[in-house]
Amino acid sequence: MNATRYPPAPVLIVDDEEQTLAAADITLRSEGITNIVTCRDSRLAAGKLAAGEWSAVLLDLSMPHVTGRDLLPRIVQEHPEVPVIVVTANAELDTAVQCMREGAFDYLLKPVEDARLVSAVRHAVEMRQARRENERLARALQADGPEHPEAFAAIVTASPSMHGVFRYVEAIAGTPLPVLVTGETGVGKELIARAIHGLSGRTGAFVPVNVAGLDDTLFSDALFGHRRGGFTGADRDRPGLIEQAAGGTLFLDEIGDLAAASQVKLLRLLQEGRYYPIGSDLQKASDARVVVATNRDLAAMQEKGAFRRDLYYRLRSHHVHLPPLRRRREDLPLLVDHFLGKAAALLGRGRPTPPKELVGLLGAYAFPGNVRELEGMIYDAVSRHRSGVLSLESFREKIGPGAAADSGSGAVPVAVDEEPEGTAGASRAIAFGDVLPTLADAERLLIEEALRRAGGNQGTAARLLGLSRRALNNRLRRADGEPGE
């Protein structure tokens, strides 16, 4: 390929109308997208794609011989790394939704405005380049990364701390011992549990159940099942979730909320591998692997007598702790990109362009709801989006004015590499040495930290500090020895 062209790998435009091809070619070249290949005969498209590397495909849906509707799933299957932008004169929403479900990157309606065409292609090219960069990064970190990355495909991350978690999960997945997964709300505990099951080699089902709010009777019935006549209203035998998870994995979420009587029964199950269905005198054996999760501090709970000590140590035969999102901010760009695409597909609309300030704004927020909260923010923003660049307004509404990375407590948290168990969500005040800093030094350090968290964006940094943009600029000028306004 000609190295002076942009992008390095060409954009393929497939359309049977010569005039449409010429217009798209001229429009894109005028905006600097000069590496373009056009194809009028859709029968040749698959061969062209197989012959080289491509940055993106612009695909018309209505063509003779082979339609775009037929080509789309084939391209997605054979070249999943190449974003496909579909173009059609069909304004039906169902068509757009179906294309997005089949893997289309974006959807354009004829006649396509020049600005919309350029924006869609440029974004697809940038996405392809980002994927290439991520692939190179993954290869560079292969020695330190998971051996089976496909098992963690549902978890979007480039965080070294998360890769460490993955490697630990790979090491313990094949054992029959229980696993305790801890971490704040929304960090992805069930995703890790599913990865453990997927790597375990077990042929049975993954059976999840949230035990929060279950009293002892409901817990026993749900897990162990019952025999006909075991209690009033039990008019037939019903197998429990343990039986459904035979040969597989039983995932108990919110285990910190389990009632005391139920804790005894779970401990007996783990110790003996056998249980009694309600109303039965015959024991049943269980070979289900048990994985539990909680956002509570079980160590502190067992010290206070709120959780059985023997059950706690039995459950934490293996312990996986997931870091909160604020400890892996390097994942924000990846997660934003992932959820934008997911939200656009679910809502059946074009994928909006994120503003450059978005990651800086989000990077200064503590995310008490972690990845799940970020997903909700982006879904709400995309649902409000109409055209052009995605608005920051809905994000600012949820974050609130002057929101700091300590969830707005007013104390400035100290960044640490790992949070000890039981400190999830906690923040600590500034630690002072024997010599206090001067007010000027303290102000300078505070401004530097705000700019770091805001990704260098002065407007976001000013909001974090409770200042106007002008006031922050004045302080920066004074720090540089210049007179303020």
C-alpha positions in Angstrom: 0.0 0.0 0.0 1.1 3.6 -0.6 2.3 4.8 2.8 1.2 8.4 2.1 -2.4 7.4 1.8 -4.8 7.5 4.7 -5.8 5.2 6.1 -2.9 2.7 5.6 -5.3 0.0 4.8 -8.0 1.0 2.3 -11.7 1.6 2.7 -13.8 -0.6 0.4 -17.0 0.9 -1.0 -19.5 -1.7 -2.5 -22.4 -0.2 -4.5 -23.8 -1.0 -7.9 -24.5 2.7 -8.8 -21.5 4.3 -10.5 -22.7 7.8 -9.6 -23.0 6.9 -5.9 -19.5 5.4 -5.9 -18.0 8.5 -7.6 -19.8 10.9 -5.2 -18.6 8.9 -2.1 -15.1 8.7 -3.4 -14.9 12.5 -4.1 -16.4 13.4 -0.7 -14.1 11.2 1.3 -11.0 12.2 -0.6 -11.8 15.8 -0.1 -11.7 15.1 3.7 -8.4 13.4 3.6 -9.6 9.8 3.4 -7.7 9.0 0.2 -7.1 5.2 0.4 -10.3 4.0 -1.2 -11.2 1.0 -3.4 -14.6 0.9 -5.1 -16.5 -2.2 -6.2 -19.6 -2.1 -8.4 -20.1 -5.9 -8.7 -21.1 -7.3 -5.3 -20.0 -10.8 -6.4 -16.4 -9.6 -6.3 -16.5 -8.1 -2.8 -15.8 -11.3 -0.9 -12.7 -12.0 -3.0 -11.4 -8.4 -2.5 -11.8 -8.6 1.2 -10.0 -12.0 1.4 -7.1 -10.6 -0.7 -5.8 -8.0 1.8 -6.3 -5.9 4.9 -9.0 -3.3 5.1 -9.9 -0.4 7.4 -13.6 -0.4 6.8 -16.4 -1.4 4.4 -19.2 0.9 3.1 -21.9 -1.6 2.0 -25.1 -0.9 0.0 -27.9 -3.2 1.0 -29.9 -3.2 -2.2 -27.7 -4.6 -5.1 -28.2 -7.2 -7.8 -26.6 -10.6 -7.8 -25.5 -10.6 -4.1 -27.3 -8.2 -1.8 -25.7 -6.3 1.0 -28.0 -8.2 3.4 -26.4 -11.4 2.2 -22.9 -10.0 2.3 -23.1 -8.5 5.8 -23.2 -11.6 7.9 -20.5 -13.2 5.7 -18.2 -10.2 6.2 -18.8 -10.1 9.9 -18.1 -13.8 10.2 -15.0 -13.9 8.0 -13.6 -10.5 8.8 -14.9 -9.6 12.3 -12.1 -7.0 12.8 -13.3 -4.9 9.9 -16.2 -2.4 10.7 -19.0 -2.5 8.2 -21.2 0.6 7.5 -24.4 -0.3 5.8 -26.1 2.1 3.4 -29.7 1.8 2.3 -32.7 3.8 1.0 -34.9 1.7 3.3 -36.0 3.9 6.2 -37.6 1.0 8.2 -36.3 0.8 11.8 -36.5 -3.0 11.7 -33.9 -3.1 8.9 -31.5 -0.9 10.9 -32.0 -3.0 14.1 -31.5 -6.2 12.2 -28.3 -5.0 10.6 -26.8 -3.9 13.9 -27.7 -7.2 15.4 -25.9 -8.9 12.6 -22.8 -6.9 13.4 -22.9 -3.7 11.4 -20.8 -0.9 12.8 -23.1 1.9 11.6 -26.2 2.5 9.5 -26.6 5.3 6.9 -29.8 6.2 5.1 -29.8 7.5 1.5 -29.4 10.2 0.5 -26.4 10.4 2.9 -25.3 13.8 3.9 -21.6 14.4 3.2 -20.8 15.3 6.8 -22.5 12.1 8.1 -20.7 10.0 5.5 -17.3 11.4 6.5 -18.0 11.1 10.2 -19.1 7.5 9.9 -16.1 6.4 7.8 -13.6 8.3 9.9 -15.0 6.8 13.1 -14.9 3.3 11.6 -11.3 3.9 10.5 -10.3 5.1 13.9 -12.0 2.1 15.5 -10.1 -0.3 13.2 -6.8 1.5 14.1 -7.6 1.3 17.8 -8.3 -2.4 17.4 -5.0 -2.9 15.7 -3.3 -1.0 18.5 -5.0 -3.1 21.1 -3.9 -6.3 19.2 -0.3 -5.1 19.2 -0.6 -4.3 22.9 -2.1 -7.7 23.6 0.7 -9.4 21.8 3.3 -7.3 23.6 1.8 -8.3 26.9 1.2 -11.9 26.0 3.7 -13.3 28.4 2.0 -11.4 31.2 -1.5 -11.9 30.0 -4.0 -14.7 30.4 -3.3 -18.0 28.5 -6.9 -18.2 27.5 -8.1 -14.7 26.8 -11.2 -15.9 25.0 -12.6 -17.0 28.4 -12.6 -13.4 29.5 -14.0 -11.9 26.2 -17.0 -10.5 28.1 -14.8 -8.4 30.3 -13.5 -5.2 28.5 -10.1 -4.3 30.1 -6.5 -3.6 29.4 -5.7 -3.2 33.1 -2.6 -5.1 34.4 -4.4 -5.6 37.7 -7.3 -7.3 35.9 -4.9 -9.4 33.8 -3.4 -10.6 37.1 -6.9 -11.6 38.2 -7.3 -13.5 34.9 -4.1 -15.4 35.4 -5.2 -16.4 39.0 -8.6 -17.5 37.7 -6.9 -19.7 35.1 -4.8 -21.3 37.8 -7.7 -22.2 40.1 -10.6 -22.8 37.6 -10.0 -26.5 37.3 -10.1 -27.3 41.1 -13.3 -28.4 42.8 -12.9 -26.1 45.8 -15.2 -23.1 46.4 -14.3 -19.7 45.2 -15.1 -16.4 46.9 -15.3 -13.4 44.5 -15.3 -10.0 46.2 -15.6 -6.5 44.9 -17.8 -3.5 44.9 -21.2 -3.4 43.2 -21.0 -3.4 39.4 -17.3 -4.5 39.0 -18.3 -7.7 37.1 -18.3 -10.5 39.8 -20.7 -12.7 37.9 -18.7 -12.3 34.7 -15.7 -13.7 36.6 -17.8 -16.5 38.0 -18.8 -17.4 34.4 -15.2 -17.3 33.3 -14.3 -19.7 36.1 -17.0 -22.0 35.0 -15.9 -21.7 31.3 -12.3 -22.6 32.2 -13.2 -25.4 34.6 -13.8 -28.0 32.0 -17.1 -28.9 33.7 -19.8 -30.1 31.3 -22.8 -29.2 33.5 -24.7 -25.9 33.6 -23.8 -22.6 35.2 -26.7 -21.9 37.5 -26.8 -18.4 39.1 -29.0 -17.4 42.1 -29.1 -14.2 44.1 -29.6 -15.2 47.7 -30.2 -11.7 49.0 -33.7 -11.5 50.6 -34.2 -15.2 50.7 -35.3 -16.5 54.2 -34.1 -19.9 55.3 -37.2 -21.7 53.9 -36.9 -20.1 50.4 -33.2 -20.7 50.4 -33.6 -24.4 51.3 -36.3 -24.9 48.7 -34.4 -23.0 46.0 -31.2 -24.9 46.5 -32.2 -28.3 47.7 -35.7 -28.7 46.1 -38.5 -30.6 47.7 -40.5 -33.8 47.5 -44.2 -33.9 47.0 -45.9 -33.3 50.3 -42.8 -31.9 51.9 -44.8 -28.8 52.9 -48.2 -27.3 52.3 -48.7 -26.6 48.6 -45.9 -29.0 47.5 -48.0 -31.0 45.1 -45.1 -32.4 43.1 -41.4 -33.1 43.3 -39.2 -30.2 42.3 -35.5 -30.4 41.8 -33.3 -27.7 43.4 -30.7 -25.6 41.8 -27.9 -27.8 43.1 -29.4 -30.7 41.1 -29.7 -28.4 38.1 -26.0 -27.5 38.4 -24.9 -31.1 38.5 -21.5 -31.4 36.9 -21.4 -27.7 36.6 -21.2 -24.5 38.7 -23.6 -23.1 41.3 -23.1 -19.4 41.6 -24.5 -17.8 44.8 -24.5 -14.0 44.6 -24.8 -11.6 47.6 -23.6 -14.4 49.9 -23.0 -11.8 52.6 -26.8 -11.4 53.0 -27.4 -15.1 53.7 -29.4 -15.9 56.9 -27.7 -17.5 59.8 -29.7 -20.8 59.5 -29.0 -21.0 55.8 -25.3 -20.5 56.5 -25.3 -23.7 58.5 -26.9 -25.7 55.6 -24.5 -24.3 53.1 -21.5 -25.2 55.3 -22.8 -28.8 55.6 -23.2 -29.0 51.8 -19.6 -27.9 51.3 -18.2 -30.2 54.0 -20.2 -33.3 53.0 -21.1 -32.9 49.4 -24.6 -34.2 50.2 -28.0 -32.6 51.0 -31.6 -33.5 51.8 -34.4 -32.1 49.6 -37.2 -30.7 51.8 -39.5 -33.6 52.8 -37.1 -36.4 51.9 -35.2 -38.8 54.2 -32.8 -39.8 51.4 -29.6 -37.8 50.9 -28.5 -36.7 47.5 -24.9 -36.3 46.4 -23.8 -33.0 44.8 -20.9 -32.6 42.5 -21.6 -28.9 41.6 -18.7 -26.5 42.1 -19.8 -23.6 44.3 -18.7 -20.0 43.5 -20.0 -17.2 45.7 -19.8 -13.4 45.5 -20.4 -10.4 47.7 -19.7 -6.7 47.9 -19.6 -6.9 51.7 -16.6 -7.4 54.0 -17.0 -11.0 55.1 -13.7 -10.8 57.1 -15.2 -8.1 59.3 -18.6 -9.8 59.4 -17.1 -13.0 60.7 -15.1 -11.1 63.3 -18.3 -9.6 64.6 -20.2 -12.9 64.5 -22.5 -11.8 61.6 -21.1 -14.5 59.3 -19.9 -18.0 60.4 -16.2 -18.2 60.7 -16.0 -21.8 59.5 -18.1 -21.0 56.5 -16.0 -18.0 55.7 -12.8 -20.0 55.6 -14.4 -22.8 53.7 -15.7 -20.4 51.0 -12.4 -18.6 50.6 -10.5 -21.7 49.6 -9.8 -19.5 46.6 -10.3 -15.7 46.7 -10.7 -13.4 43.7 -10.9 -9.7 44.5 -11.9 -7.4 41.6 -10.5 -3.8 41.7 -13.1 -1.0 41.4 -13.2 1.1 38.2 -11.5 4.0 39.8 -8.4 1.8 40.3 -8.3 0.9 36.6 -9.1 4.2 34.9 -7.0 3.1 31.9 -10.0 1.0 30.9 -12.3 4.0 30.6 -11.6 4.6 26.8 -12.2 1.0 26.0 -15.3 0.7 28.1 -16.8 4.0 26.7 -16.2 2.7 23.2 -17.7 -0.7 24.0 -20.8 0.6 25.6 -21.4 3.3 23.0 -21.5 0.5 20.3 -23.7 -1.7 22.5 -26.2 1.1 23.4 -26.4 2.2 19.8 -27.1 -1.4 18.7 -29.7 -1.9 21.4 -31.5 1.3 20.6 -31.3 0.7 16.8 -29.6 3.9 15.9 -26.3 5.2 14.6 -23.3 5.1 16.9 -22.7 8.6 18.2 -19.2 10.2 18.2 -18.0 10.8 21.8 -16.6 14.2 22.6 -12.9 14.4 23.3 -13.6 15.7 26.8 -15.7 12.7 27.9 -12.9 10.4 29.1 -11.4 13.3 31.1 -14.7 14.1 32.7 -15.3 10.4 33.6 -11.8 9.9 34.8 -12.3 12.5 37.6 -15.4 10.6 38.9 -15.3 7.9 41.6 -17.9 5.6 40.0 -19.4 4.1 43.1 -21.5 1.8 40.8 -18.4 0.9 38.8 -18.7 -0.5 35.3 -22.5 -1.1 35.6 -22.9 2.6 36.5 -20.8 3.7 33.5 -22.9 1.4 31.2 -26.1 3.1 32.5 -24.7 6.6 32.0 -23.8 5.8 28.4 -27.1 4.1 27.6 -28.9 7.2 28.9 -26.7 9.5 26.9 -27.2 7.6 23.7 -31.0 7.3 24.3 -31.1 11.2 24.5 -28.7 11.6 21.5 -30.1 13.0 18.3 -27.2 13.8 16.0 -23.6 14.9 15.8 -21.3 14.6 18.8 -22.6 13.0 21.9 -23.6 15.6 24.5 -21.8 15.8 27.9 -24.9 17.1 29.6 -26.4 13.8 30.8 -23.0 12.8 32.2 -22.6 16.0 34.1 -26.1 15.6 35.5 -25.3 12.2 37.0 -21.8 13.1 38.2 -22.9 16.4 39.7 -21.1 19.7 40.0 -17.6 19.5 41.5 -17.8 15.7 41.9 -14.4 14.4 43.1 -13.0 11.0 42.9 -13.9 10.3 46.5 -17.7 10.2 45.8 -18.1 13.8 46.9 -17.1 13.3 50.6 -14.9 16.4 50.6 -11.8 14.4 51.5 -9.1 13.9 48.9 -8.4 10.2 48.5 -4.8 8.8 48.3 -4.2 6.7 45.3 -3.2 3.1 46.2 -2.4 0.2 44.0 -4.7 -2.3 45.8 -7.5 -2.0 48.3 -7.4 -4.3 51.2 -10.5 -6.4 51.8 -13.0 -4.5 53.7 -12.1 -1.0 52.4 -14.1 -1.2 49.2 -15.4 2.3 48.4 -13.6 3.9 51.3 -11.4 7.0 50.8 -8.7 8.3 53.0 -7.8 12.0 53.8 -4.4 13.5 52.7 -1.5 12.1 54.7 0.8 14.8 56.0 4.4 14.4 56.8 6.3 16.0 59.7 6.7 19.2 57.8 3.5 20.8 56.6 3.4 22.1 53.0 2.9 25.8 52.4 -0.4 27.0 51.2 1.2 27.7 47.8 2.6 24.2 47.6 -0.7 22.6 48.6 -2.5 24.6 46.0 0.0 23.7 43.3 -0.2 20.0 44.2 -4.0 20.1 44.3 -4.2 21.7 40.9 -1.8 19.2 39.4 -3.8 16.3 40.8 -7.1 17.8 39.5 -5.5 18.2 36.0 -4.2 14.6 36.1 -7.6 13.2 37.0 -9.3 15.4 34.3 -6.9 14.2 31.7 -5.4 17.7 31.2 -8.8 19.3 30.6 -8.9 22.6 32.5 -12.7 22.9 32.4 -13.1 19.5 34.1 -10.3 20.2 36.5 -11.9 23.6 37.5 -15.2 21.8 38.3 -13.4 19.3 40.4 -11.9 22.1 42.4 -15.1 24.1 42.7 -13.6 26.9 40.7 -14.5 28.8 37.5 -12.4 28.1 34.5 -11.1 31.7 34.7 -10.2 31.3 38.4 -8.2 28.2 37.6 -6.4 30.0 34.8 -5.4 32.8 37.1 -3.9 30.4 39.6 -2.0 28.6 36.8 -0.6 31.9 35.6 0.5 32.8 39.1 2.1 29.4 39.5 4.1 30.1 36.3 5.2 33.6 37.6 2.7 35.5 35.4 0.3 38.1 36.8 -3.3 36.9 37.1 -6.2 38.8 35.7 
